[in-house]
Amino acid sequence: MSASSKALEGKTVVVIGGASGIGFAVAAAARDEGARVVIASSQDANVQAAVTRLGGGATGSVVDVGDEAAVAGFFERLGPFDHLAFTAGDWGGSMFAPARDLDLGVAQAAFTVRFWGALAVVKHGCRTIAEGGSITLTGGMLAHRPMKGAPVPTAVAGAIEHLTRGLAVDLAPVRVNAVCPGIVLTDRTKQLPEDLLRTFTTRQPLPRGADPAEAAEAYLYLMRGGYTTGQVLLVDGGGSVV
């Protein structure tokens, strides 16, 4: 086994949003490399089901990242840990609207989990993370390829990337990076019409959506990559270059 494949062995990896989708895939991959995995999500039933699926080496907690006191309590109970991945939230359909039709209340709420929730998690998690640890946030390809009718999710995705760069400087030597996924075939994404999915992927050099396990590899690289910080890793099948 190479040194890189042992980098997570015996480490504690926290995945906020780890009960499903990309987050679950990150948790499963980290566990397979010998890490102790702690997942957190907002729904108890989902957390318990995910812990059962993960098997040994995994525990879970219910955390509402929109409640700072709950986030603080989670990290106080957790104690020291090594790596943190934040995958919570979704790009809800209600935030997709052209500027002239925006509900500003909905627009403000779009930042609650993905931006302010991430910042609350970092604020309290950085107090007990190992000095050589890492934090990996999650952005979105709209930050690089905006489309009509989506100014708010584009802004959320862009804000996450700038937050990543600021935190990398502020929290050094803790490393802070972000993954920017393209279309990932989670259970939620698979519910979209197939013709819509093809519209998003057909022009890519790799003309398909990613398996969650493929996206998870980016998070694991950023946990292992001891000389990588302040970076945004695009995992988009090459869509950003065409």
C-alpha positions in Angstrom: 0.0 0.0 0.0 1.4 3.4 -1.0 2.0 6.2 1.4 -0.8 8.2 -0.2 -3.3 5.4 0.2 -2.4 5.3 3.9 -2.8 9.0 4.4 -6.3 8.7 5.9 -5.7 5.5 7.9 -6.6 6.1 11.5 -7.7 9.7 10.8 -11.1 11.2 11.8 -13.0 12.5 8.8 -16.2 14.5 9.2 -18.6 14.8 6.4 -21.4 17.4 6.8 -24.1 16.3 4.4 -22.8 12.7 4.5 -26.1 10.9 4.6 -26.6 10.9 0.8 -25.3 11.8 -2.6 -21.7 13.0 -3.0 -21.3 13.3 0.8 -22.1 9.6 1.4 -19.7 8.6 -1.4 -17.0 10.7 0.3 -17.7 9.0 3.7 -17.6 5.6 2.1 -14.3 6.2 0.3 -12.7 7.6 3.4 -13.9 4.6 5.5 -12.4 2.3 2.8 -9.0 3.9 3.4 -9.1 3.3 7.1 -10.5 6.5 8.4 -12.9 6.9 11.3 -15.9 8.6 9.6 -18.4 10.9 11.3 -21.4 11.9 9.1 -23.9 14.7 9.9 -27.1 15.7 8.2 -30.4 17.4 9.1 -32.7 14.3 9.2 -32.2 11.6 11.8 -33.7 8.8 9.7 -31.3 9.6 6.9 -28.3 9.7 9.2 -29.2 6.4 10.8 -29.8 4.7 7.4 -26.4 6.0 6.1 -24.5 4.8 9.2 -26.1 1.4 8.8 -25.0 1.3 5.1 -21.5 2.4 6.0 -21.1 -0.3 8.6 -18.2 -0.4 11.0 -16.0 2.7 11.4 -18.8 5.2 11.0 -21.0 7.2 13.4 -23.5 9.9 12.7 -25.3 13.0 14.2 -28.2 15.2 13.4 -27.0 18.8 12.7 -29.0 21.7 11.3 -26.2 23.9 9.7 -28.6 26.8 9.7 -28.5 26.8 13.5 -25.1 28.0 14.7 -25.7 26.8 18.3 -26.4 23.3 17.0 -23.2 23.4 14.9 -21.2 24.6 17.9 -22.6 21.9 20.0 -21.8 19.2 17.4 -18.1 20.2 17.3 -17.8 20.5 21.1 -19.1 16.9 21.5 -17.0 15.6 18.6 -13.6 16.8 19.9 -10.4 16.7 17.8 -10.6 15.5 14.2 -8.5 15.6 11.1 -10.4 16.4 7.9 -13.8 18.0 7.1 -15.8 17.9 4.0 -18.9 20.0 3.5 -21.4 18.7 1.0 -24.7 19.8 2.6 -27.5 21.5 0.7 -28.9 21.2 -2.8 -29.5 23.5 -5.7 -33.3 23.8 -5.1 -35.5 24.7 -8.0 -37.0 27.7 -6.2 -33.7 29.6 -6.5 -33.7 29.3 -10.3 -35.4 32.4 -11.7 -34.5 35.3 -14.0 -33.6 38.5 -12.2 -36.8 40.3 -13.0 -38.9 37.5 -11.4 -36.7 36.9 -8.3 -38.3 36.6 -4.9 -35.6 38.2 -2.8 -36.6 36.2 0.3 -35.9 33.0 -1.7 -32.7 34.5 -3.0 -31.5 35.3 0.5 -32.5 31.8 1.7 -30.4 30.2 -1.0 -27.3 31.2 0.9 -28.5 29.7 4.2 -27.1 26.2 3.9 -24.4 26.3 1.2 -22.7 29.5 2.2 -23.7 30.6 5.8 -24.0 26.9 6.8 -20.6 26.2 5.5 -19.1 29.2 7.2 -20.7 28.2 10.6 -19.3 24.8 10.2 -15.8 26.2 9.5 -16.0 28.7 12.3 -16.6 26.1 14.9 -14.8 23.2 13.3 -11.5 25.1 12.9 -11.2 25.2 16.7 -10.6 21.5 17.1 -9.2 20.4 13.6 -5.7 19.1 13.6 -3.0 21.5 12.5 -2.2 19.4 9.5 -5.9 18.9 8.7 -8.0 20.0 5.8 -11.4 21.5 5.0 -13.1 20.9 1.6 -16.1 22.9 0.6 -18.5 22.3 -2.3 -19.2 24.7 -5.1 -20.9 24.3 -8.5 -20.2 24.7 -12.2 -22.5 27.6 -12.5 -19.7 29.7 -11.1 -17.8 29.0 -14.3 -20.6 28.5 -16.8 -23.5 30.8 -15.9 -26.8 30.2 -17.7 -29.9 32.3 -18.2 -32.4 32.2 -15.4 -29.8 31.3 -12.7 -28.2 34.4 -11.3 -28.7 33.4 -7.7 -27.3 29.9 -7.7 -24.4 31.3 -9.8 -23.7 33.8 -7.1 -23.9 31.1 -4.4 -21.4 29.0 -6.3 -19.0 31.9 -6.8 -19.2 33.0 -3.2 -18.2 29.5 -2.0 -15.0 29.7 -4.2 -14.0 33.1 -2.9 -14.7 32.0 0.7 -12.4 29.0 0.0 -9.6 31.3 -1.0 -10.1 33.6 1.9 -10.2 30.8 4.4 -7.1 29.2 3.0 -5.1 32.3 4.0 -7.0 32.9 7.2 -6.7 29.3 8.6 -3.3 28.3 7.4 -1.6 25.9 8.1 -5.0 24.1 7.9 -5.6 23.6 4.2 -8.9 24.8 2.7 -10.0 23.8 -0.8 -13.3 23.3 -2.7 -14.6 20.8 -5.2 -16.7 22.1 -8.1 -18.8 19.2 -9.4 -20.5 19.0 -12.7 -23.5 16.7 -13.2 -23.2 13.9 -10.6 -25.7 11.0 -10.8 -27.0 11.1 -7.3 -30.4 9.7 -6.4 -31.8 13.3 -6.7 -30.2 14.0 -10.1 -31.4 10.7 -11.5 -35.0 12.0 -11.1 -34.4 14.6 -13.8 -35.6 13.8 -17.3 -33.0 11.9 -19.3 -33.2 14.4 -22.2 -32.4 17.3 -19.7 -29.4 15.4 -18.4 -28.2 14.8 -22.0 -28.5 18.6 -22.6 -26.0 19.2 -19.8 -23.5 16.5 -20.8 -23.6 15.8 -24.5 -20.9 18.4 -25.5 -18.5 17.3 -22.8 -15.3 15.5 -23.7 -16.7 12.8 -21.3 -20.4 13.0 -22.4 -22.0 11.6 -19.2 -22.7 12.4 -15.6 -20.3 11.3 -12.9 -20.8 8.5 -10.5 -20.8 9.9 -6.9 -17.7 7.7 -6.2 -15.9 9.5 -9.0 -16.7 12.9 -7.6 -15.7 11.6 -4.1 -12.1 11.0 -5.3 -11.6 14.7 -5.6 -12.4 15.2 -1.9 -10.1 12.4 -0.9 -7.3 13.9 -3.0 -7.7 17.3 -1.3 -7.6 15.6 2.1 -4.4 13.7 1.2 -2.7 16.6 -0.8 -0.6 18.1 1.9 0.8 20.9 -0.4 -2.6 21.9 -1.9 -4.6 24.8 -0.5 -6.8 27.6 -1.7 -7.7 25.7 -4.8 -11.0 24.8 -6.6 -10.9 21.4 -8.2 -13.3 21.0 -11.2 -14.8 17.6 -11.7 -17.0 18.1 -14.7 -16.1 15.6 -17.4 -14.2 18.4 -19.2 -17.3 20.5 -19.6 -15.4 23.7 -18.6 -13.1 23.5 -21.6 -15.7 23.3 -24.4 
